[in-house]
């Protein structure tokens, strides 16, 4: 029950209207209609990680009714091996884990053991030796031996929620050992653990955002008896935040390939702002970081169009040009939910 209490804590329903302030020659939004953002997200086609992240978005804004429907759909589209939300996603391994938190939350709301059973089956799939490489890191997919930076968000928070703190830490440590660049204080994107070969050596923004959000969540799930691990994760997170803020652009955004001048991308800013608000609210991150987070949030809000669609995101499903994505939509919701909680006494 302690695990479920952590999931439920702080989930409050809210709604915000559109307001504008003068800024030079433009109208700059200072808040956003989350219902529009949510509706746009739900209109988008979604693979396993996108559906799971979308569910976290609706959880963060307290929309439990939508969450229950989405969670049922996740189970209905599951595989006998325990993997959830498997629409066009037969190759996915790590990505499916991000659906687990919604199953736990749905169970905490409804008491329906079907949701808990689905969470346990997903957990057991991730724990299978066949799901892991020789170093014990959960594979990204079953097509090759690659490990993505994305994996950290897909599996570590769910493992911690299941009470398997050792495995959550092992996944974070394993991904960090494989992909962390101590000079830039950023994560590379894709590498093969067994050979050390890089499949994508770039510092992809989305991947670093996944890691920031993952660590912020796992810090919050760590019980008192794991204070040493909690402090270690806070150190890892603040190191990453230092690397990210060194690359923040005047607009408040970041390049899609953080250290390369390709295009200013909007999802990473939402991811990082979310993680900062979570850390400040929980008391483990200094309030001074709010300045950077608020700048990110303003930039993100002003990229949401009249239909509630975040523009300038790394575009699904290939993520190498500016466009839109379900995960971008979800992190706008998560950012706004965390912002609301931070400003609620």
C-alpha positions in Angstrom: 0.0 0.0 0.0 2.9 2.4 0.6 3.8 2.0 -3.1 0.2 3.0 -4.1 0.1 5.9 -1.6 3.1 7.4 -3.4 1.3 7.1 -6.7 -1.9 8.8 -5.5 -0.2 11.7 -3.6 -0.8 15.1 -5.1 -3.1 14.1 -8.0 -5.5 17.1 -8.2 -7.9 18.1 -10.9 -7.4 21.5 -12.4 -8.1 23.6 -15.5 -6.5 26.7 -16.8 -7.6 29.3 -19.4 -5.7 31.1 -22.0 -4.3 34.6 -21.0 -1.8 36.8 -22.7 0.7 39.6 -21.8 2.4 42.1 -24.1 5.9 41.1 -25.1 7.6 43.2 -27.8 5.4 43.0 -30.9 4.0 39.6 -30.0 1.3 38.1 -27.7 2.9 35.7 -25.3 0.8 33.1 -23.5 1.3 32.8 -19.8 -1.0 29.8 -19.3 -2.6 27.1 -21.4 -5.8 25.1 -21.9 -4.8 21.6 -20.9 -8.1 20.2 -22.1 -7.1 21.2 -25.7 -3.6 19.7 -25.2 -5.1 16.5 -23.9 -7.6 16.2 -26.7 -5.0 16.8 -29.3 -2.8 14.1 -27.7 -5.7 11.6 -27.6 -6.3 12.2 -31.3 -2.7 11.1 -32.2 -1.8 7.5 -33.0 0.3 6.0 -30.3 2.9 3.2 -29.9 3.5 1.5 -26.5 5.7 4.2 -25.0 3.5 7.0 -26.4 0.4 5.5 -24.8 2.1 4.9 -21.5 3.5 8.5 -21.4 0.1 9.9 -22.5 -1.4 8.1 -19.5 1.1 9.7 -17.2 0.1 13.1 -18.7 -3.6 12.6 -17.8 -2.5 11.3 -14.3 -0.5 14.4 -13.7 -3.5 16.7 -14.4 -5.8 14.5 -12.3 -8.1 13.2 -15.1 -8.8 9.9 -13.5 -11.8 9.1 -15.8 -9.7 9.3 -18.9 -6.9 7.4 -17.2 -9.2 4.4 -16.5 -10.4 4.2 -20.1 -6.8 4.4 -21.4 -5.6 1.8 -18.9 -8.3 -0.6 -20.0 -7.3 -0.1 -23.6 -3.6 -0.7 -22.7 -4.5 -4.1 -21.2 -6.8 -5.0 -24.1 -3.9 -4.3 -26.5 -1.5 -6.3 -24.4 0.4 -9.4 -25.2 0.2 -12.8 -23.3 3.8 -12.3 -22.3 2.8 -9.3 -20.1 3.7 -6.4 -22.4 1.1 -3.6 -22.5 -0.2 -1.3 -25.2 1.3 -3.5 -28.0 -0.1 -1.8 -31.1 2.4 -2.1 -33.9 5.0 -2.5 -31.2 6.0 -6.2 -31.3 9.7 -5.3 -31.1 9.4 -3.2 -27.9 10.9 -4.4 -24.6 11.8 -1.4 -22.4 9.2 0.9 -23.9 6.3 -1.2 -22.6 7.3 -0.6 -19.0 6.1 3.0 -19.0 2.6 1.7 -19.1 3.0 0.1 -15.7 2.5 3.2 -13.5 -1.0 3.7 -15.0 -2.0 0.2 -14.1 -1.0 0.8 -10.5 -2.8 4.1 -10.4 -5.9 2.6 -12.0 -5.9 -0.1 -9.4 -5.5 2.4 -6.6 -8.6 4.2 -7.9 -10.9 1.3 -8.7 -9.7 -1.6 -6.5 -10.0 -3.7 -9.7 -7.3 -6.4 -9.3 -7.2 -6.8 -13.1 -5.1 -3.6 -13.2 -2.7 -4.9 -10.5 -2.3 -8.2 -12.3 -1.4 -6.4 -15.5 1.2 -4.4 -13.6 2.7 -7.5 -12.2 2.8 -9.3 -15.5 4.5 -6.2 -17.1 7.0 -6.2 -14.2 7.8 -9.9 -14.5 8.4 -9.5 -18.3 11.0 -6.7 -17.6 12.7 -9.0 -15.1 13.1 -11.9 -17.5 16.8 -12.7 -18.3 15.8 -12.6 -22.0 14.8 -9.0 -21.6 18.3 -8.0 -20.5 21.8 -7.7 -21.9 24.9 -9.3 -20.4 25.2 -6.4 -18.0 21.7 -6.7 -16.8 20.4 -3.6 -18.6 16.9 -4.0 -20.1 17.1 -4.0 -23.9 15.3 -1.3 -25.8 13.9 -3.8 -28.3 14.2 -7.3 -29.5 15.7 -6.5 -32.9 19.2 -5.7 -31.7 21.2 -5.3 -28.6 20.8 -1.6 -28.3 20.3 0.4 -25.1 18.6 3.8 -25.5 18.8 6.7 -23.1 15.0 6.6 -23.3 15.0 3.3 -21.4 15.6 5.1 -18.1 12.1 6.6 -18.0 10.5 3.6 -19.5 11.5 1.2 -16.7 13.1 2.8 -13.6 10.1 4.7 -12.2 7.9 1.6 -12.6 10.4 -0.7 -11.0 10.6 1.7 -8.1 6.9 1.9 -7.8 6.8 -1.9 -7.7 9.1 -1.7 -4.7 12.1 -3.2 -6.6 14.5 -0.4 -5.6 17.5 -2.5 -6.3 16.5 -3.1 -9.9 15.5 0.6 -10.4 18.9 1.7 -9.3 20.6 -1.0 -11.4 18.9 0.2 -14.5 19.8 3.9 -13.8 23.4 3.0 -13.0 23.7 0.7 -16.0 22.3 3.2 -18.5 24.5 6.0 -16.9 27.6 3.9 -17.1 26.9 3.2 -20.7 25.7 6.5 -22.0 26.9 9.3 -19.6 29.5 11.8 -20.9 31.2 13.3 -17.8 32.7 16.2 -19.7 29.5 17.5 -21.3 27.3 16.2 -18.4 24.8 14.8 -20.9 23.7 11.4 -22.1 24.6 10.0 -25.5 21.6 8.4 -27.1 22.1 4.7 -28.3 24.9 2.2 -27.6 25.3 -1.6 -27.6 26.3 -2.6 -24.1 28.1 -5.8 -25.0 30.4 -4.2 -27.7 30.5 -0.6 -26.6 29.6 0.4 -30.2 27.6 3.7 -30.5 24.6 3.6 -32.7 23.9 7.2 -32.0 26.6 9.2 -30.2 24.7 12.4 -30.3 23.3 14.1 -27.2 19.6 13.8 -28.3 17.4 16.2 -26.4 14.5 13.8 -25.9 16.8 11.1 -24.5 18.2 13.5 -21.9 14.7 14.7 -21.1 13.6 11.1 -20.5 16.6 10.7 -18.1 15.8 13.9 -16.2 12.2 13.0 -15.7 13.0 9.4 -14.7 15.4 10.4 -12.0 13.0 13.1 -10.7 10.3 10.4 -10.3 12.5 7.7 -8.8 13.9 10.2 -6.2 10.3 10.7 -5.1 9.6 7.0 -4.8 12.7 6.1 -2.7 11.7 5.3 0.9 13.5 6.6 3.9 15.7 3.5 4.2 17.1 4.2 0.8 18.4 7.7 1.6 21.9 6.9 0.3 20.4 6.0 -3.1 18.2 9.0 -3.0 21.2 11.3 -2.5 23.1 9.6 -5.2 20.2 10.2 -7.7 19.9 13.8 -6.6 23.6 14.2 -7.5 23.1 12.4 -10.9 20.1 14.7 -11.6 21.8 17.9 -10.7 24.9 17.0 -12.8 22.6 16.4 -15.8 20.7 19.7 -15.1 24.1 21.5 -15.1 24.9 20.1 -18.5 21.5 20.9 -19.8 21.3 24.5 -18.5 24.8 25.2 -20.0 23.1 24.5 -23.4 19.8 26.3 -22.9 19.2 28.8 -25.7 18.1 32.4 -25.3 14.6 31.3 -26.3 14.4 29.0 -23.3 14.5 26.0 -25.5 17.3 23.6 -26.6 18.5 22.2 -29.9 17.1 18.8 -30.8 20.7 17.5 -30.8 21.6 19.5 -27.8 25.2 20.4 -28.7 24.5 20.7 -32.5 22.8 23.7 -34.2 20.0 21.8 -35.9 16.6 23.1 -34.8 15.1 24.5 -31.6 13.0 21.7 -30.1 10.1 22.1 -27.7 9.6 18.7 -25.9 12.9 18.7 -24.0 12.1 22.0 -22.4 8.8 20.6 -21.2 10.5 17.5 -19.8 13.1 19.5 -17.9 10.7 22.1 -16.6 8.5 19.2 -15.3 11.5 17.6 -13.5 12.6 20.9 -12.0 9.1 21.7 -10.7 8.8 18.2 -9.2 12.2 18.6 -7.5 11.5 22.0 -6.0 8.0 20.9 -4.8 9.5 17.9 -3.1 12.3 20.0 -1.5 15.3 18.2 -2.9 16.1 20.8 -5.6 17.0 24.5 -4.8 14.3 27.0 -5.7 16.7 29.0 -7.7 16.3 26.6 -10.6 12.8 27.8 -11.1 14.0 30.8 -13.1 15.3 28.5 -15.9 12.2 26.2 -15.6 9.8 29.1 -16.0 11.7 30.3 -19.0 11.3 26.8 -20.5 7.7 26.7 -19.7 6.9 30.1 -21.3 8.8 29.0 -24.5 6.8 25.7 -24.6 3.4 27.4 -24.0 4.1 29.7 -26.8 4.6 26.8 -29.2 1.2 25.4 -28.5 -1.2 26.3 -31.3 -4.9 27.1 -31.2 -5.7 23.4 -31.5 -3.7 22.5 -28.4 -0.8 21.0 -30.5 2.8 21.5 -29.4 4.7 22.6 -32.5 8.4 22.2 -32.9 8.6 18.9 -31.1 11.0 16.3 -32.4 8.5 14.6 -34.7 7.1 11.2 -34.2 7.8 8.5 -35.2 11.3 9.1 -36.5 12.3 12.0 -34.2 14.7 13.8 -36.5 12.8 16.9 -37.7 10.5 19.5 -36.2 6.9 18.5 -35.9 4.5 17.0 -33.3 4.4 14.0 -31.1 2.2 12.3 -28.4 5.1 12.5 -25.9 5.4 16.2 -26.5 1.7 16.6 -25.7 2.1 14.4 -22.6 5.0 16.4 -21.2 3.1 19.6 -21.6 0.4 18.1 -19.4 3.0 16.8 -17.0 4.8 20.2 -16.9 1.5 22.0 -16.2 0.4 19.5 -13.6 3.7 19.9 -11.7 3.6 23.7 -12.1 0.1 23.7 -10.6 1.2 21.6 -7.7 4.2 23.8 -7.0 2.0 26.9 -6.9 -0.6 25.2 -4.7 -0.2 25.8 -1.0 
